[in-house]
Amino acid sequence: MKVTDIRIRKVEGEGKLKAVVSITIDGEFVIHDIRLVASEHGLFVAMPSRRTREGGYKDIAHPIKSETRCMMETMILNQYREYLKRGIL
């Protein structure tokens, strides 16, 4: 599996949500609505999710292996930081 494209849309405002991301895998499959969220520990990547009847959230799509999650998170965060550095966002 190879991430072939990352698209980042900055979210304006003072809230914790900083950007919404779409990634393309192998040029054939896209995952939308990945969120970059600020926390007291820094930025983190939140996979697309939906609200459950109990009021919690459940991921709609997510990596199964921790290595894959780490690779995706690293690529997304690096791209976001590069865009900020270059003034794209």
CNS distance restraints for C-alpha pairs under 8 A (distance, minus, plus):
assign (resid   1 and name CA) (resid  25 and name CA) 6.70 0.50 0.50
assign (resid   1 and name CA) (resid  26 and name CA) 6.33 0.50 0.50
assign (resid   2 and name CA) (resid  25 and name CA) 5.63 0.50 0.50
assign (resid   2 and name CA) (resid  26 and name CA) 5.25 0.50 0.50
assign (resid   3 and name CA) (resid  23 and name CA) 6.79 0.50 0.50
assign (resid   3 and name CA) (resid  24 and name CA) 5.76 0.50 0.50
assign (resid   3 and name CA) (resid  25 and name CA) 4.47 0.50 0.50
assign (resid   3 and name CA) (resid  26 and name CA) 6.03 0.50 0.50
assign (resid   3 and name CA) (resid  27 and name CA) 7.81 0.50 0.50
assign (resid   3 and name CA) (resid  72 and name CA) 7.71 0.50 0.50
assign (resid   4 and name CA) (resid  23 and name CA) 7.61 0.50 0.50
assign (resid   4 and name CA) (resid  24 and name CA) 5.57 0.50 0.50
assign (resid   4 and name CA) (resid  25 and name CA) 5.56 0.50 0.50
assign (resid   4 and name CA) (resid  26 and name CA) 5.66 0.50 0.50
assign (resid   4 and name CA) (resid  27 and name CA) 5.73 0.50 0.50
assign (resid   5 and name CA) (resid  23 and name CA) 5.63 0.50 0.50
assign (resid   5 and name CA) (resid  24 and name CA) 4.97 0.50 0.50
assign (resid   5 and name CA) (resid  25 and name CA) 7.24 0.50 0.50
assign (resid   5 and name CA) (resid  27 and name CA) 7.52 0.50 0.50
assign (resid   6 and name CA) (resid  21 and name CA) 7.02 0.50 0.50
assign (resid   6 and name CA) (resid  22 and name CA) 5.89 0.50 0.50
assign (resid   6 and name CA) (resid  23 and name CA) 4.57 0.50 0.50
assign (resid   6 and name CA) (resid  24 and name CA) 6.50 0.50 0.50
assign (resid   6 and name CA) (resid  76 and name CA) 7.05 0.50 0.50
assign (resid   6 and name CA) (resid  79 and name CA) 7.68 0.50 0.50
assign (resid   7 and name CA) (resid  21 and name CA) 5.61 0.50 0.50
assign (resid   7 and name CA) (resid  22 and name CA) 5.18 0.50 0.50
assign (resid   7 and name CA) (resid  23 and name CA) 6.36 0.50 0.50
assign (resid   8 and name CA) (resid  19 and name CA) 6.50 0.50 0.50
assign (resid   8 and name CA) (resid  20 and name CA) 5.90 0.50 0.50
assign (resid   8 and name CA) (resid  21 and name CA) 4.55 0.50 0.50
assign (resid   8 and name CA) (resid  22 and name CA) 6.62 0.50 0.50
assign (resid   8 and name CA) (resid  80 and name CA) 7.07 0.50 0.50
assign (resid   9 and name CA) (resid  19 and name CA) 5.43 0.50 0.50
assign (resid   9 and name CA) (resid  20 and name CA) 5.25 0.50 0.50
assign (resid   9 and name CA) (resid  21 and name CA) 6.28 0.50 0.50
assign (resid   9 and name CA) (resid  89 and name CA) 7.61 0.50 0.50
assign (resid  10 and name CA) (resid  18 and name CA) 6.03 0.50 0.50
assign (resid  10 and name CA) (resid  19 and name CA) 4.22 0.50 0.50
assign (resid  10 and name CA) (resid  20 and name CA) 6.48 0.50 0.50
assign (resid  10 and name CA) (resid  89 and name CA) 6.04 0.50 0.50
assign (resid  11 and name CA) (resid  17 and name CA) 6.69 0.50 0.50
assign (resid  11 and name CA) (resid  18 and name CA) 5.22 0.50 0.50
assign (resid  11 and name CA) (resid  19 and name CA) 4.91 0.50 0.50
assign (resid  11 and name CA) (resid  20 and name CA) 7.03 0.50 0.50
assign (resid  12 and name CA) (resid  18 and name CA) 7.36 0.50 0.50
assign (resid  16 and name CA) (resid  37 and name CA) 5.47 0.50 0.50
assign (resid  16 and name CA) (resid  38 and name CA) 4.96 0.50 0.50
assign (resid  16 and name CA) (resid  39 and name CA) 7.02 0.50 0.50
assign (resid  17 and name CA) (resid  35 and name CA) 7.01 0.50 0.50
assign (resid  17 and name CA) (resid  36 and name CA) 6.10 0.50 0.50
assign (resid  17 and name CA) (resid  37 and name CA) 4.56 0.50 0.50
assign (resid  17 and name CA) (resid  38 and name CA) 6.39 0.50 0.50
assign (resid  18 and name CA) (resid  35 and name CA) 7.66 0.50 0.50
assign (resid  18 and name CA) (resid  36 and name CA) 5.54 0.50 0.50
assign (resid  18 and name CA) (resid  37 and name CA) 5.64 0.50 0.50
assign (resid  18 and name CA) (resid  38 and name CA) 6.75 0.50 0.50
assign (resid  19 and name CA) (resid  35 and name CA) 5.97 0.50 0.50
assign (resid  19 and name CA) (resid  36 and name CA) 5.11 0.50 0.50
assign (resid  19 and name CA) (resid  37 and name CA) 7.32 0.50 0.50
assign (resid  20 and name CA) (resid  33 and name CA) 5.73 0.50 0.50
assign (resid  20 and name CA) (resid  34 and name CA) 5.68 0.50 0.50
assign (resid  20 and name CA) (resid  35 and name CA) 4.67 0.50 0.50
assign (resid  20 and name CA) (resid  36 and name CA) 6.24 0.50 0.50
assign (resid  21 and name CA) (resid  32 and name CA) 6.39 0.50 0.50
assign (resid  21 and name CA) (resid  33 and name CA) 5.82 0.50 0.50
assign (resid  21 and name CA) (resid  34 and name CA) 4.90 0.50 0.50
assign (resid  21 and name CA) (resid  35 and name CA) 6.04 0.50 0.50
assign (resid  21 and name CA) (resid  36 and name CA) 7.48 0.50 0.50
assign (resid  21 and name CA) (resid  76 and name CA) 7.87 0.50 0.50
assign (resid  22 and name CA) (resid  30 and name CA) 6.77 0.50 0.50
assign (resid  22 and name CA) (resid  31 and name CA) 5.50 0.50 0.50
assign (resid  22 and name CA) (resid  32 and name CA) 4.32 0.50 0.50
assign (resid  22 and name CA) (resid  33 and name CA) 6.20 0.50 0.50
assign (resid  22 and name CA) (resid  34 and name CA) 6.27 0.50 0.50
assign (resid  23 and name CA) (resid  30 and name CA) 5.55 0.50 0.50
assign (resid  23 and name CA) (resid  31 and name CA) 5.42 0.50 0.50
assign (resid  23 and name CA) (resid  32 and name CA) 6.74 0.50 0.50
assign (resid  24 and name CA) (resid  28 and name CA) 6.80 0.50 0.50
assign (resid  24 and name CA) (resid  29 and name CA) 5.50 0.50 0.50
assign (resid  24 and name CA) (resid  30 and name CA) 4.26 0.50 0.50
assign (resid  24 and name CA) (resid  31 and name CA) 6.51 0.50 0.50
assign (resid  25 and name CA) (resid  29 and name CA) 5.12 0.50 0.50
assign (resid  25 and name CA) (resid  30 and name CA) 6.14 0.50 0.50
assign (resid  31 and name CA) (resid  61 and name CA) 7.72 0.50 0.50
assign (resid  32 and name CA) (resid  48 and name CA) 7.22 0.50 0.50
assign (resid  33 and name CA) (resid  47 and name CA) 7.35 0.50 0.50
assign (resid  33 and name CA) (resid  48 and name CA) 5.37 0.50 0.50
assign (resid  34 and name CA) (resid  45 and name CA) 6.98 0.50 0.50
assign (resid  34 and name CA) (resid  46 and name CA) 5.84 0.50 0.50
assign (resid  34 and name CA) (resid  47 and name CA) 4.83 0.50 0.50
assign (resid  34 and name CA) (resid  48 and name CA) 5.18 0.50 0.50
assign (resid  35 and name CA) (resid  45 and name CA) 5.78 0.50 0.50
assign (resid  35 and name CA) (resid  46 and name CA) 5.03 0.50 0.50
assign (resid  35 and name CA) (resid  47 and name CA) 6.49 0.50 0.50
assign (resid  35 and name CA) (resid  48 and name CA) 7.29 0.50 0.50
assign (resid  36 and name CA) (resid  43 and name CA) 6.46 0.50 0.50
assign (resid  36 and name CA) (resid  44 and name CA) 5.75 0.50 0.50
assign (resid  36 and name CA) (resid  45 and name CA) 4.88 0.50 0.50
assign (resid  36 and name CA) (resid  46 and name CA) 6.36 0.50 0.50
assign (resid  37 and name CA) (resid  43 and name CA) 5.51 0.50 0.50
assign (resid  37 and name CA) (resid  44 and name CA) 5.43 0.50 0.50
assign (resid  37 and name CA) (resid  45 and name CA) 6.45 0.50 0.50
assign (resid  37 and name CA) (resid  46 and name CA) 7.13 0.50 0.50
assign (resid  38 and name CA) (resid  42 and name CA) 5.64 0.50 0.50
assign (resid  38 and name CA) (resid  43 and name CA) 4.46 0.50 0.50
assign (resid  38 and name CA) (resid  44 and name CA) 6.47 0.50 0.50
assign (resid  39 and name CA) (resid  43 and name CA) 6.03 0.50 0.50
assign (resid  39 and name CA) (resid  44 and name CA) 7.36 0.50 0.50
assign (resid  43 and name CA) (resid  77 and name CA) 7.98 0.50 0.50
assign (resid  44 and name CA) (resid  73 and name CA) 7.87 0.50 0.50
assign (resid  45 and name CA) (resid  73 and name CA) 6.14 0.50 0.50
assign (resid  45 and name CA) (resid  76 and name CA) 7.99 0.50 0.50
assign (resid  45 and name CA) (resid  77 and name CA) 7.95 0.50 0.50
assign (resid  47 and name CA) (resid  59 and name CA) 6.16 0.50 0.50
assign (resid  47 and name CA) (resid  60 and name CA) 7.52 0.50 0.50
assign (resid  47 and name CA) (resid  61 and name CA) 6.59 0.50 0.50
assign (resid  47 and name CA) (resid  62 and name CA) 6.11 0.50 0.50
assign (resid  48 and name CA) (resid  59 and name CA) 5.68 0.50 0.50
assign (resid  48 and name CA) (resid  60 and name CA) 5.55 0.50 0.50
assign (resid  48 and name CA) (resid  61 and name CA) 6.10 0.50 0.50
assign (resid  48 and name CA) (resid  62 and name CA) 7.75 0.50 0.50
assign (resid  49 and name CA) (resid  57 and name CA) 6.14 0.50 0.50
assign (resid  49 and name CA) (resid  58 and name CA) 5.25 0.50 0.50
assign (resid  49 and name CA) (resid  59 and name CA) 4.04 0.50 0.50
assign (resid  49 and name CA) (resid  60 and name CA) 4.87 0.50 0.50
assign (resid  49 and name CA) (resid  61 and name CA) 7.39 0.50 0.50
assign (resid  50 and name CA) (resid  57 and name CA) 5.48 0.50 0.50
assign (resid  50 and name CA) (resid  58 and name CA) 5.59 0.50 0.50
assign (resid  50 and name CA) (resid  59 and name CA) 6.56 0.50 0.50
assign (resid  50 and name CA) (resid  60 and name CA) 6.71 0.50 0.50
assign (resid  51 and name CA) (resid  55 and name CA) 6.05 0.50 0.50
assign (resid  51 and name CA) (resid  56 and name CA) 5.66 0.50 0.50
assign (resid  51 and name CA) (resid  57 and name CA) 4.47 0.50 0.50
assign (resid  51 and name CA) (resid  58 and name CA) 6.49 0.50 0.50
assign (resid  52 and name CA) (resid  56 and name CA) 5.31 0.50 0.50
assign (resid  52 and name CA) (resid  57 and name CA) 5.58 0.50 0.50
assign (resid  52 and name CA) (resid  58 and name CA) 6.69 0.50 0.50
assign (resid  62 and name CA) (resid  69 and name CA) 7.71 0.50 0.50
assign (resid  63 and name CA) (resid  68 and name CA) 5.99 0.50 0.50
assign (resid  63 and name CA) (resid  69 and name CA) 5.38 0.50 0.50
assign (resid  64 and name CA) (resid  68 and name CA) 7.35 0.50 0.50
assign (resid  64 and name CA) (resid  69 and name CA) 7.58 0.50 0.50
assign (resid  65 and name CA) (resid  69 and name CA) 6.49 0.50 0.50
assign (resid  66 and name CA) (resid  70 and name CA) 6.08 0.50 0.50
assign (resid  67 and name CA) (resid  71 and name CA) 6.15 0.50 0.50
assign (resid  68 and name CA) (resid  72 and name CA) 6.16 0.50 0.50
assign (resid  69 and name CA) (resid  73 and name CA) 6.03 0.50 0.50
assign (resid  70 and name CA) (resid  74 and name CA) 6.01 0.50 0.50
assign (resid  71 and name CA) (resid  75 and name CA) 6.20 0.50 0.50
assign (resid  72 and name CA) (resid  76 and name CA) 6.13 0.50 0.50
assign (resid  73 and name CA) (resid  77 and name CA) 6.02 0.50 0.50
assign (resid  74 and name CA) (resid  78 and name CA) 5.95 0.50 0.50
assign (resid  75 and name CA) (resid  79 and name CA) 6.11 0.50 0.50
assign (resid  76 and name CA) (resid  80 and name CA) 6.15 0.50 0.50
assign (resid  77 and name CA) (resid  81 and name CA) 6.13 0.50 0.50
assign (resid  78 and name CA) (resid  82 and name CA) 6.07 0.50 0.50
assign (resid  79 and name CA) (resid  83 and name CA) 6.14 0.50 0.50
assign (resid  80 and name CA) (resid  84 and name CA) 6.27 0.50 0.50
assign (resid  81 and name CA) (resid  85 and name CA) 6.10 0.50 0.50
assign (resid  82 and name CA) (resid  86 and name CA) 6.13 0.50 0.50
assign (resid  83 and name CA) (resid  87 and name CA) 5.98 0.50 0.50
assign (resid  83 and name CA) (resid  88 and name CA) 4.93 0.50 0.50
assign (resid  83 and name CA) (resid  89 and name CA) 5.76 0.50 0.50
assign (resid  84 and name CA) (resid  88 and name CA) 6.04 0.50 0.50
assign (resid  84 and name CA) (resid  89 and name CA) 5.45 0.50 0.50
